[in-house]
Amino acid sequence: MAPFLQEPSTHPAFSGKLKMDQGTLDLPARRKLSIHYEPGRATAETHDDYAYDDLRPAFPNVHWEPLTEVAYHDRGTKGDPQFANLLSDATDIFDYNPKIGTEIHGINLATLTDAQKDDLARLIATRGVVFFRNQTDLDIDAQRELGQYFGKLHKHATTSVPRRGDLDDVHVVYTDEKSKDQRANFAPTFLWHSDVTFEIQPPSYTSLKVLTGPPRGGGGDTLWASQYAVYDLLSPGMQKYLEGLEALHSAQIQADGSVALGRPVRREPVVTKHPLIRTNPVTGWKSVFFNAGFVTDIVGIPKAEGQAIIHYLNELISTTQEIHVRFQWQKNDVAFWDNRVCNHSASFGFAPHRRHAVRVATHAERPYLDPASKSQEEETNARYGRPKVNKDGSGQSNYND
């Protein structure tokens, strides 16, 4: 159950009889609040006796065999189109914007029925990312169990796993009070990514739970971008052109980074070719399948042309505000996204706070394009009677604030 979103009363508790003083009702005096505020500063929490010590990061020096293709059946195809099973327990649901992002209250992810899980998968595939507050019952074992319902869990070849020792398919996000600021190491656009798209079956349903994080206003938000919406930003001619192209996704940069830090690479890095436009099997919508972190080249066209496409798609993903959703975390919050149709990026600037989260991701189908599939905008505009979007520049509107 999510916290009750209502401001607490600032009036003192009152018991007893009301008094009249010469015809005027004599009410108790209102208590004056004492508010302490320092602009841009949130008090850092201490972690002397840390509850999640067993989930802190470790880098085991082991070797895994290359991944091979596994059977995958998307549970979202079984979900109710109106999400009736999932919403039967909900107390509130709202979208962050028309393109991406939905928050649900009243749902306990640790106690879902199979029918509710199927609805959840369908909703995630439809909305890109879905947020759940205060999921205290969803410990790491329950989080893994939920992920396994959707398919085989992914094991990351280079990043950290929990030091508990039996959780090789859990990815740990961890920055503490002693960590160095890494903003200077990356261009902000480079940090937008989809997870491990170099795998032959990159993940679909991916959950991230924040165990410890900055307090409200302390930073550390995560942003997601809809690649359904990126496809809809393109002109019809560009859509058709990109549908005929494939991109190379490489694990080499991550592997090289691990070696440079003296950390093991548990599986040999791979380079995999995927279609630049793919179809989601649940929604039937086309999306761009691209991210600057792993795509190194576009196949079959001149290098300069390929780099221009990479630059163009990266700009659309990182700078188009209406395709973004930004989530401000609190402890025990969970984000569940479809890695096939979203890019995401963490935000810096949360020092000196500890930020600790655990991620579970499910292998999906090998990416494919169905030429007969539609776009998100094409289907939803027809469903809701919206006008066709103008893409030739002839329209004019004064929409900017």
C-alpha positions as CSV (number, residue, x, y, z in Angstrom):
1,M,0.0,0.0,0.0
2,A,1.4,3.4,-1.0
3,P,1.7,6.2,1.5
4,F,-1.5,8.2,1.9
5,L,-0.9,11.3,-0.1
6,Q,-2.5,13.9,2.2
7,E,-0.9,16.7,4.1
8,P,-1.0,16.1,7.8
9,S,-3.1,18.4,9.9
10,T,-1.3,21.3,11.5
11,H,-4.0,21.9,14.0
12,P,-3.5,20.7,17.6
13,A,-5.6,17.8,18.9
14,F,-8.6,19.2,20.7
15,S,-10.8,17.5,23.2
16,G,-13.4,18.9,25.5
17,K,-16.2,21.4,25.3
18,L,-16.3,24.4,23.1
19,K,-16.4,27.7,25.0
20,M,-18.3,30.9,24.2
21,D,-16.9,34.3,25.2
22,Q,-19.5,37.1,24.9
23,G,-21.0,35.4,21.8
24,T,-17.7,34.5,20.2
25,L,-16.6,30.9,19.9
26,D,-13.3,30.5,21.8
27,L,-11.1,28.0,19.8
28,P,-7.7,26.7,20.8
29,A,-4.8,28.6,19.4
30,R,-3.2,27.1,16.2
31,R,0.2,25.6,16.8
32,K,3.0,27.3,15.0
33,L,5.1,25.0,12.9
34,S,8.9,25.1,13.3
35,I,10.3,24.5,9.8
36,H,14.1,24.4,9.2
37,Y,15.1,24.7,5.5
38,E,18.5,25.1,3.8
39,P,18.3,25.6,0.0
40,G,19.8,22.8,-2.0
41,R,20.7,20.7,1.1
42,A,19.2,17.5,2.3
43,T,20.4,15.9,5.5
44,A,22.4,12.7,4.9
45,E,21.4,9.5,6.6
46,T,23.9,7.6,8.6
47,H,24.4,3.8,8.0
48,D,26.3,2.5,11.0
49,D,24.2,-0.7,11.2
50,Y,23.3,-1.2,7.6
51,A,20.3,-3.5,7.0
52,Y,21.3,-4.4,3.4
53,D,25.0,-5.3,3.9
54,D,24.5,-8.7,2.2
55,L,23.3,-6.9,-0.9
56,R,26.3,-4.6,-1.2
57,P,28.3,-5.1,-4.4
58,A,30.8,-7.9,-5.1
59,F,32.7,-8.9,-8.2
60,P,33.2,-12.6,-8.2
61,N,36.1,-13.9,-10.3
62,V,34.2,-16.7,-12.2
63,H,33.8,-17.6,-15.8
64,W,30.5,-18.3,-17.6
65,E,29.9,-19.9,-21.0
66,P,28.5,-17.8,-23.9
67,L,24.7,-17.3,-23.8
68,T,22.6,-19.4,-26.1
69,E,19.1,-18.8,-27.3
70,V,16.3,-19.8,-25.0
71,A,12.6,-20.2,-25.5
72,Y,10.5,-17.1,-24.5
73,H,6.8,-16.7,-24.3
74,D,5.7,-13.2,-23.4
75,R,3.3,-13.3,-20.5
76,G,2.0,-9.9,-21.5
77,T,0.1,-11.4,-24.4
78,K,-2.1,-13.2,-21.8
79,G,-2.9,-10.0,-20.0
80,D,-6.3,-8.4,-20.0
81,P,-6.5,-5.4,-22.3
82,Q,-8.2,-3.4,-19.6
83,F,-5.8,-4.7,-16.9
84,A,-8.9,-5.6,-14.8
85,N,-7.1,-8.3,-12.7
86,L,-4.2,-6.0,-11.7
87,L,-6.4,-3.0,-11.0
88,S,-8.8,-4.9,-8.8
89,D,-6.5,-4.2,-5.9
90,A,-5.4,-0.7,-7.0
91,T,-6.5,2.5,-5.1
92,D,-5.1,4.9,-7.7
93,I,-3.5,4.9,-11.1
94,F,-2.3,7.8,-13.2
95,D,-0.1,8.4,-16.2
96,Y,2.9,10.8,-16.1
97,N,2.3,11.9,-19.7
98,P,0.6,10.4,-22.7
99,K,3.7,8.7,-24.1
100,I,5.3,7.0,-21.1
101,G,5.1,6.4,-17.4
102,T,2.3,5.2,-15.1
103,E,2.1,5.1,-11.3
104,I,-0.1,2.6,-9.4
105,H,-1.0,2.7,-5.7
106,G,-2.5,-0.1,-3.6
107,I,-0.6,-2.9,-5.3
108,N,1.6,-5.3,-3.4
109,L,4.1,-6.8,-6.0
110,A,5.0,-9.6,-3.6
111,T,1.5,-11.1,-3.6
112,L,0.2,-10.8,-7.2
113,T,-1.8,-13.7,-8.7
114,D,-0.6,-15.1,-12.0
115,A,-3.5,-13.2,-13.8
116,Q,-2.3,-10.0,-12.2
117,K,1.3,-10.7,-13.3
118,D,0.1,-11.1,-16.8
119,D,-1.8,-7.8,-16.6
120,L,1.3,-6.2,-15.2
121,A,3.4,-7.4,-18.1
122,R,0.9,-6.0,-20.6
123,L,0.7,-2.7,-18.8
124,I,4.6,-2.4,-18.7
125,A,4.8,-3.2,-22.4
126,T,2.1,-0.6,-23.1
127,R,3.3,2.3,-20.9
128,G,7.1,1.6,-21.0
129,V,7.6,2.0,-17.3
130,V,5.3,1.6,-14.3
131,F,6.1,2.8,-10.7
132,F,5.1,1.3,-7.4
133,R,5.7,3.0,-4.0
134,N,6.8,1.6,-0.7
135,Q,7.1,-2.1,-1.7
136,T,8.5,-3.3,1.7
137,D,7.3,-6.9,1.1
138,L,9.3,-7.3,-2.1
139,D,12.6,-8.5,-0.8
140,I,15.3,-9.6,-3.2
141,D,14.1,-13.2,-3.2
142,A,10.5,-12.1,-4.0
143,Q,11.8,-9.7,-6.7
144,R,13.7,-12.6,-8.3
145,E,10.7,-14.9,-8.1
146,L,8.5,-12.2,-9.8
147,G,11.1,-11.8,-12.5
148,Q,11.4,-15.5,-13.1
149,Y,7.6,-15.7,-13.8
150,F,8.3,-13.6,-17.0
151,G,11.3,-15.7,-18.1
152,K,14.9,-16.6,-17.6
153,L,16.9,-14.0,-15.5
154,H,19.8,-12.3,-17.1
155,K,23.3,-12.6,-15.5
156,H,25.5,-9.6,-16.2
157,A,29.1,-10.3,-17.3
158,T,30.8,-7.4,-15.7
159,T,28.8,-5.4,-13.2
160,S,28.5,-6.1,-9.5
161,V,26.3,-8.8,-7.9
162,P,25.2,-9.0,-4.2
163,R,27.9,-10.2,-1.8
164,R,25.4,-12.7,-0.4
165,G,26.9,-15.1,-2.9
166,D,23.8,-16.9,-4.5
167,L,22.4,-14.0,-6.5
168,D,24.4,-14.0,-9.8
169,D,21.3,-12.8,-11.7
170,V,20.9,-9.7,-9.6
171,H,22.6,-6.4,-10.6
172,V,23.6,-4.0,-7.8
173,V,23.6,-0.3,-8.2
174,Y,25.7,1.2,-5.3
175,T,27.2,4.6,-4.5
176,D,28.0,5.6,-1.0
177,E,29.4,8.5,1.0
178,K,33.0,7.7,-0.1
179,S,32.3,7.3,-3.8
180,K,34.0,9.7,-6.2
181,D,31.9,11.9,-8.5
182,Q,31.8,10.5,-12.0
183,R,30.1,13.3,-13.9
184,A,33.3,14.2,-15.7
185,N,33.8,10.7,-17.1
186,F,30.7,10.7,-19.4
187,A,28.8,13.0,-21.7
188,P,25.2,13.2,-20.4
189,T,23.8,11.9,-23.8
190,F,26.1,8.8,-23.6
191,L,24.4,7.7,-20.3
192,W,21.1,7.1,-22.0
193,H,20.9,3.4,-22.6
194,S,18.9,0.2,-22.7
195,D,20.4,-2.6,-20.7
196,V,22.7,-5.2,-22.3
197,T,21.3,-4.8,-25.8
198,F,24.4,-6.6,-27.1
199,E,22.9,-9.9,-25.9
200,I,21.2,-12.2,-28.5
201,Q,18.0,-11.9,-26.4
202,P,18.2,-8.5,-24.6
203,P,15.9,-8.1,-21.5
204,S,12.2,-7.3,-21.6
205,Y,10.7,-6.9,-18.1
206,T,13.2,-5.2,-15.7
207,S,12.6,-4.2,-12.1
208,L,14.7,-1.9,-10.0
209,K,14.1,-1.4,-6.3
210,V,15.8,1.3,-4.3
211,L,16.8,0.0,-0.9
212,T,18.5,3.2,0.3
213,G,18.6,6.6,-1.4
214,P,18.7,10.3,-1.0
215,P,15.8,11.9,0.8
216,R,13.2,13.9,-1.1
217,G,15.0,16.7,-2.9
218,G,18.4,15.0,-2.5
219,G,18.8,14.0,-6.2
220,G,19.4,10.6,-7.7
221,D,16.3,10.5,-9.9
222,T,16.0,8.2,-12.9
223,L,14.7,9.2,-16.3
224,W,13.2,7.0,-19.0
225,A,12.6,7.7,-22.7
226,S,10.0,5.9,-24.9
227,Q,11.4,4.5,-28.1
228,Y,7.9,3.9,-29.3
229,A,7.7,7.7,-29.2
230,V,11.1,8.1,-30.9
231,Y,9.7,6.1,-33.9
232,D,6.7,8.4,-34.0
233,L,8.9,11.5,-34.1
234,L,10.4,10.3,-37.5
235,S,9.0,11.3,-40.9
236,P,7.4,8.5,-42.9
237,G,10.4,8.4,-45.2
238,M,12.9,8.1,-42.3
239,Q,10.7,5.4,-40.7
240,K,10.8,3.4,-43.9
241,Y,14.5,3.9,-44.3
242,L,15.5,2.8,-40.8
243,E,13.2,-0.2,-40.9
244,G,15.6,-1.7,-43.5
245,L,18.7,-1.2,-41.3
246,E,20.5,-3.2,-38.6
247,A,22.8,-2.0,-35.9
248,L,25.8,-3.5,-34.2
249,H,25.6,-3.7,-30.4
250,S,28.9,-4.3,-28.6
251,A,29.8,-5.4,-25.1
252,Q,33.4,-4.4,-25.6
253,I,33.3,-1.0,-23.9
254,Q,31.9,-2.4,-20.7
255,A,34.4,-5.3,-20.7
256,D,37.3,-2.9,-21.3
257,G,36.1,-0.7,-18.5
258,S,36.0,-3.6,-16.1
259,V,39.5,-4.7,-17.0
260,A,40.8,-1.2,-16.5
261,L,39.5,-1.2,-13.0
262,G,41.0,-4.6,-12.3
263,R,37.6,-6.4,-12.2
264,P,36.8,-9.7,-13.8
265,V,34.9,-10.2,-17.0
266,R,32.7,-13.2,-16.3
267,R,31.7,-13.9,-19.9
268,E,33.5,-13.0,-23.1
269,P,32.3,-9.8,-24.8
270,V,30.1,-10.1,-27.8
271,V,29.0,-8.0,-30.8
272,T,25.4,-8.7,-32.0
273,K,23.4,-7.4,-34.9
274,H,19.8,-6.3,-34.3
275,P,17.2,-4.5,-36.4
276,L,17.2,-0.8,-35.8
277,I,13.4,-0.8,-35.7
278,R,11.7,-3.7,-33.8
279,T,8.1,-4.8,-33.0
280,N,6.9,-5.4,-29.5
281,P,5.0,-8.8,-29.4
282,V,2.5,-7.5,-26.7
283,T,1.4,-4.2,-28.2
284,G,2.3,-4.9,-31.8
285,W,3.9,-1.4,-32.0
286,K,7.1,-0.5,-33.7
287,S,9.9,1.1,-31.8
288,V,13.4,2.3,-32.4
289,F,15.9,-0.1,-30.9
290,F,18.9,2.0,-30.3
291,N,21.2,3.4,-27.5
292,A,24.4,5.3,-27.6
293,G,26.0,3.2,-24.9
294,F,26.2,-0.1,-27.0
295,V,25.4,0.7,-30.6
296,T,28.7,1.2,-32.4
297,D,27.8,1.1,-36.1
298,I,24.9,0.8,-38.6
299,V,25.3,-2.1,-41.0
300,G,25.5,-1.9,-44.7
301,I,25.8,1.9,-45.2
302,P,28.7,4.4,-45.4
303,K,30.4,5.1,-42.0
304,A,29.6,8.8,-42.1
305,E,26.0,8.1,-42.8
306,G,25.8,5.5,-40.0
307,Q,27.4,8.0,-37.5
308,A,24.9,10.7,-38.6
309,I,22.0,8.3,-37.8
310,I,23.5,7.5,-34.4
311,H,23.9,11.1,-33.6
312,Y,20.4,11.9,-34.8
313,L,18.7,9.2,-32.8
314,N,20.8,10.0,-29.7
315,E,19.7,13.6,-29.9
316,L,16.0,12.7,-30.2
317,I,16.2,10.3,-27.2
318,S,18.1,12.6,-24.9
319,T,16.5,16.0,-25.7
320,T,12.8,15.4,-26.7
321,Q,11.0,16.3,-23.4
322,E,7.6,14.8,-24.2
323,I,9.0,11.3,-24.6
324,H,10.6,11.4,-21.1
325,V,9.4,10.6,-17.6
326,R,11.4,11.4,-14.5
327,F,10.9,9.5,-11.2
328,Q,11.9,10.8,-7.8
329,W,12.7,7.7,-5.7
330,Q,12.0,7.0,-2.1
331,K,13.0,4.0,-0.1
332,N,11.4,0.7,-1.2
333,D,10.0,2.2,-4.4
334,V,10.1,0.0,-7.5
335,A,10.2,0.8,-11.2
336,F,9.3,-1.9,-13.7
337,W,10.1,-1.2,-17.3
338,D,10.2,-2.9,-20.7
339,N,13.8,-2.7,-21.8
340,R,12.8,-3.4,-25.4
341,V,11.1,0.0,-25.7
342,C,12.8,2.3,-23.2
343,N,16.1,4.0,-22.8
344,H,16.9,5.2,-19.3
345,S,19.5,7.2,-17.4
346,A,20.3,7.9,-13.8
347,S,21.1,11.4,-12.7
348,F,24.1,12.6,-10.8
349,G,24.3,15.3,-8.1
350,F,23.1,13.3,-5.1
351,A,26.3,13.3,-3.0
352,P,26.8,12.8,-0.1
353,H,23.9,10.4,0.1
354,R,24.1,6.6,-0.3
355,R,22.1,5.2,-3.3
356,H,21.7,1.5,-3.3
357,A,19.3,-0.5,-5.6
358,V,18.9,-4.0,-6.9
359,R,17.9,-4.9,-10.5
360,V,16.4,-8.0,-11.9
361,A,15.9,-8.5,-15.7
362,T,14.3,-11.1,-17.8
363,H,15.6,-12.3,-21.2
364,A,13.1,-11.5,-24.0
365,E,12.7,-12.7,-27.6
366,R,15.4,-12.1,-30.2
367,P,14.5,-8.7,-31.6
368,Y,12.5,-8.8,-34.9
369,L,10.5,-6.4,-37.1
370,D,7.0,-7.2,-38.4
371,P,6.5,-4.8,-41.3
372,A,2.8,-5.0,-40.8
373,S,2.9,-3.7,-37.2
374,K,1.7,-0.2,-36.4
375,S,3.1,2.6,-34.3
376,Q,1.9,3.7,-30.8
377,E,0.7,7.1,-32.2
378,E,-1.0,5.5,-35.2
379,E,-3.1,3.2,-33.0
380,T,-3.9,5.5,-30.1
381,N,-4.8,8.4,-32.3
382,A,-7.3,6.2,-34.2
383,R,-8.6,4.7,-30.9
384,Y,-9.2,8.1,-29.2
385,G,-10.2,10.1,-32.3
386,R,-7.1,12.4,-32.3
387,P,-6.0,14.2,-35.5
388,K,-3.1,12.8,-37.5
389,V,0.2,14.3,-36.4
390,N,1.6,16.9,-38.7
391,K,5.2,16.1,-39.7
392,D,5.8,18.3,-42.8
393,G,6.4,21.5,-40.9
394,S,3.3,23.3,-42.4
395,G,1.5,23.5,-39.1
396,Q,2.0,26.3,-36.6
397,S,1.2,26.5,-32.9
398,N,2.3,28.7,-30.1
399,Y,2.7,26.0,-27.4
400,N,6.0,26.9,-25.7
401,D,5.9,28.4,-22.2
